[in-house]
Amino acid sequence: MTSPRTRISAVAATVLTLGLLAGGCGSGDGDGGGGGGEDVRTAPSAPPATGTGPYPTPTPTGTASAAPPGTDAPTRPRPGGTGEARGSTVRPEDVDPADADKVGEGALTALWTYDTAADSGPHDAGLRAADAGWLTEAYADRLRAHQPQSVPGAQWQEWAEHGARTAVVPEKTEDAAKPPDSETEAWRQWTVTATPEGREGWKGEPVVSAVYVQLTRATADEPWRVADVTVR
């Protein structure tokens, strides 16, 4: 049960292909901005996942290294940005911690929720998700330690002109290829749709990503947390 996986690296990759980042370095299937710029994932060689598997090969707990959206641009003040980013309104304490589906859905919503009125770039969403407690400590630490080198590009700037925030809708798209859950590891596949919505009714084109999520916990009595996010 193997398949290409999106992994942390200092190269272009595949989350939300929209041109949010500058430099034209993004892969054809998307990164946190799709218009170029550094990301921390490498593009898979296989076609995008469509809900028909296969799933990534499970990795030992705490060692998975794929990065979620929100790691593609450096954190720096954005000219004109004001106020605190709204982010996702759902927090880990709002869902059943023993329900891997709910934890995965909440984490993905946080990871894909960008607020251009306050965020300097997609990376801020990853930091919010880490700080909120959706992720394992190891995964959160990797996101906090990552230092992207590129800046948000044309698509992010367009969103920012409208003060846009993404409305995020995760939808489960699993099949028989999903590895069976154990007491300490669970895999889920989602299709995440993020739609930028701005002031005065402005709405941009939605971005759709196929996402695999690995959830782990040390024992069956502890809450699930996201240990890995793979974008296909």
C-alpha positions as CSV (number, residue, x, y, z in Angstrom):
1,M,0.0,0.0,0.0
2,T,2.2,2.8,-1.3
3,S,1.7,6.0,-3.1
4,P,3.5,9.3,-3.7
5,R,3.3,11.7,-0.8
6,T,3.6,15.4,-0.4
7,R,6.6,16.0,1.9
8,I,8.2,19.0,3.6
9,S,11.0,20.4,1.4
10,A,12.0,23.9,0.3
11,V,10.5,23.5,-3.1
12,A,7.2,24.2,-4.9
13,A,4.2,21.9,-4.3
14,T,0.5,21.3,-4.2
15,V,-1.9,23.1,-1.9
16,L,-4.5,25.5,-3.2
17,T,-3.3,26.2,-6.7
18,L,-4.3,29.8,-7.2
19,G,-1.2,31.9,-7.6
20,L,-1.3,33.1,-4.0
21,L,2.5,33.2,-4.0
22,A,5.0,35.0,-6.2
23,G,7.7,33.7,-8.4
24,G,5.9,31.1,-10.6
25,C,7.4,28.2,-8.7
26,G,4.1,26.4,-7.8
27,S,3.2,23.0,-9.3
28,G,0.3,22.6,-11.7
29,D,-1.9,21.1,-8.9
30,G,-1.4,23.9,-6.4
31,D,0.2,25.2,-3.4
32,G,-1.0,27.6,-0.8
33,G,-1.2,30.0,-3.6
34,G,-0.6,28.3,-6.9
35,G,0.9,31.4,-8.6
36,G,4.4,30.5,-7.5
37,G,6.6,30.9,-4.5
38,E,8.2,28.5,-2.2
39,D,6.2,25.7,-0.6
40,V,7.3,22.9,1.7
41,R,6.0,20.0,-0.3
42,T,7.1,18.2,-3.5
43,A,4.6,17.5,-6.2
44,P,3.6,13.8,-6.5
45,S,4.2,12.0,-9.8
46,A,0.8,10.4,-9.8
47,P,-2.4,12.1,-11.0
48,P,-4.4,14.0,-8.3
49,A,-6.4,11.8,-6.0
50,T,-10.2,11.7,-6.7
51,G,-11.5,9.6,-3.8
52,T,-10.6,6.3,-5.2
53,G,-7.3,5.7,-3.3
54,P,-4.7,4.6,-2.8
55,Y,-3.8,6.1,0.6
56,P,-0.3,7.1,1.5
57,T,1.9,4.5,3.3
58,P,1.4,5.1,7.1
59,T,4.4,6.4,8.9
60,P,5.4,5.9,12.5
61,T,3.6,8.1,14.9
62,G,5.0,11.6,15.1
63,T,7.4,11.2,12.2
64,A,5.2,12.3,9.3
65,S,6.5,15.4,7.6
66,A,4.1,16.7,5.1
67,A,3.1,20.2,5.7
68,P,-0.4,21.7,5.4
69,P,-1.5,24.8,3.6
70,G,-0.3,27.9,5.3
71,T,3.4,27.2,5.0
72,D,4.1,28.8,1.6
73,A,4.8,32.4,2.6
74,P,6.9,34.1,5.2
75,T,5.1,35.7,8.2
76,R,5.6,39.4,7.9
77,P,3.3,42.4,8.4
78,R,1.1,42.9,5.3
79,P,0.8,46.6,4.4
80,G,-2.8,47.7,5.1
81,G,-3.7,44.6,7.2
82,T,-5.5,45.5,10.4
83,G,-6.9,43.6,13.3
84,E,-6.6,40.1,14.4
85,A,-7.1,37.3,11.9
86,R,-10.5,35.7,12.3
87,G,-9.3,32.2,11.4
88,S,-11.5,29.2,12.0
89,T,-14.2,29.6,14.6
90,V,-14.1,25.9,15.5
91,R,-11.5,24.8,18.1
92,P,-10.5,21.4,19.4
93,E,-12.6,21.7,22.6
94,D,-15.7,22.2,20.4
95,V,-15.6,18.7,18.9
96,D,-15.5,15.2,20.3
97,P,-11.7,14.4,20.7
98,A,-12.4,10.7,20.3
99,D,-14.0,11.2,16.9
100,A,-11.2,11.2,14.3
101,D,-13.6,12.5,11.6
102,K,-14.5,15.6,13.6
103,V,-10.9,16.3,14.6
104,G,-9.7,15.9,11.0
105,E,-12.5,18.2,9.7
106,G,-11.8,20.8,12.3
107,A,-8.0,20.8,11.6
108,L,-8.5,21.1,7.9
109,T,-10.9,23.9,8.3
110,A,-8.4,25.8,10.4
111,L,-5.5,25.0,8.0
112,W,-7.3,26.3,4.9
113,T,-8.9,29.4,6.5
114,Y,-7.0,32.5,5.4
115,D,-8.0,36.0,6.3
116,T,-6.2,38.5,4.0
117,A,-7.4,41.5,6.1
118,A,-4.9,40.5,8.8
119,D,-2.8,37.6,7.5
120,S,0.6,38.3,5.9
121,G,0.3,35.1,3.9
122,P,-1.0,31.5,4.0
123,H,1.6,30.5,6.5
124,D,-0.4,32.3,9.2
125,A,-3.2,29.7,9.0
126,G,-0.8,26.9,9.7
127,L,0.5,28.7,12.7
128,R,-3.0,29.3,14.0
129,A,-3.9,25.6,13.6
130,A,-0.7,24.7,15.5
131,D,-1.4,27.1,18.3
132,A,-5.1,26.1,18.6
133,G,-4.1,22.5,19.4
134,W,-5.3,20.6,16.4
135,L,-1.9,19.1,15.6
136,T,0.5,16.8,17.3
137,E,3.3,18.6,19.1
138,A,5.9,17.3,16.6
139,Y,3.8,18.5,13.6
140,A,3.1,21.8,15.2
141,D,6.8,22.3,16.0
142,R,7.7,21.7,12.3
143,L,5.2,24.3,11.1
144,R,6.5,26.9,13.6
145,A,10.1,26.1,12.7
146,H,9.6,26.4,8.9
147,Q,10.8,29.6,7.4
148,P,9.5,30.1,3.8
149,Q,11.5,32.4,1.6
150,S,8.9,33.6,-0.9
151,V,6.1,36.2,-0.6
152,P,2.4,36.0,-1.5
153,G,1.8,36.6,-5.1
154,A,-0.8,37.9,-7.5
155,Q,-3.7,35.8,-6.4
156,W,-3.2,36.5,-2.8
157,Q,-2.9,40.2,-3.6
158,E,-6.2,40.0,-5.5
159,W,-7.9,38.4,-2.5
160,A,-6.3,41.1,-0.2
161,E,-7.7,43.9,-2.3
162,H,-11.2,42.6,-1.5
163,G,-10.3,41.9,2.1
164,A,-11.2,38.2,1.4
165,R,-11.4,35.4,3.8
166,T,-11.7,31.8,2.7
167,A,-14.9,29.8,3.4
168,V,-13.8,26.2,3.9
169,V,-15.9,23.1,3.3
170,P,-14.2,19.7,3.9
171,E,-16.0,16.7,2.4
172,K,-15.0,13.1,3.2
173,T,-14.1,11.2,0.0
174,E,-12.9,7.8,1.3
175,D,-13.1,4.3,-0.2
176,A,-12.0,0.7,0.5
177,A,-8.3,1.6,0.1
178,K,-8.3,3.4,3.4
179,P,-6.1,1.7,6.0
180,P,-8.2,0.3,8.9
181,D,-8.2,2.4,12.1
182,S,-6.2,1.2,15.1
183,E,-6.4,2.5,18.6
184,T,-3.6,5.0,17.9
185,E,-3.7,5.8,14.2
186,A,-6.4,6.7,11.7
187,W,-6.3,7.9,8.1
188,R,-8.9,10.0,6.4
189,Q,-9.3,11.4,2.9
190,W,-11.1,14.7,2.3
191,T,-11.9,17.0,-0.6
192,V,-11.4,20.5,0.7
193,T,-13.1,23.4,-1.0
194,A,-11.9,26.9,-0.1
195,T,-13.8,29.9,-1.5
196,P,-12.4,33.5,-1.1
197,E,-15.2,35.8,0.0
198,G,-14.6,39.5,0.3
199,R,-16.3,42.8,0.9
200,E,-19.4,44.0,-0.9
201,G,-20.4,40.5,-2.0
202,W,-17.1,39.8,-3.9
203,K,-16.4,36.1,-4.3
204,G,-13.4,34.5,-6.1
205,E,-13.1,31.1,-7.7
206,P,-13.2,28.2,-5.3
207,V,-10.1,26.1,-4.9
208,V,-10.5,22.3,-4.5
209,S,-7.8,20.1,-3.0
210,A,-7.7,16.3,-2.4
211,V,-6.2,15.8,1.1
212,Y,-5.1,12.8,3.1
213,V,-4.9,13.2,6.9
214,Q,-3.1,11.0,9.4
215,L,-4.3,11.2,12.9
216,T,-2.5,9.8,15.9
217,R,-2.8,9.5,19.7
218,A,-0.5,7.8,22.2
219,T,-3.3,5.7,23.8
220,A,-7.0,5.0,23.1
221,D,-7.9,7.3,26.0
222,E,-6.2,10.3,24.6
223,P,-7.6,12.8,22.0
224,W,-6.9,12.4,18.3
225,R,-4.5,15.0,16.8
226,V,-3.4,15.5,13.2
227,A,0.1,14.2,12.7
228,D,0.4,14.7,8.9
229,V,-1.4,16.3,6.0
230,T,-0.8,15.1,2.5
231,V,-2.1,17.0,-0.5
232,R,-2.5,15.2,-3.8
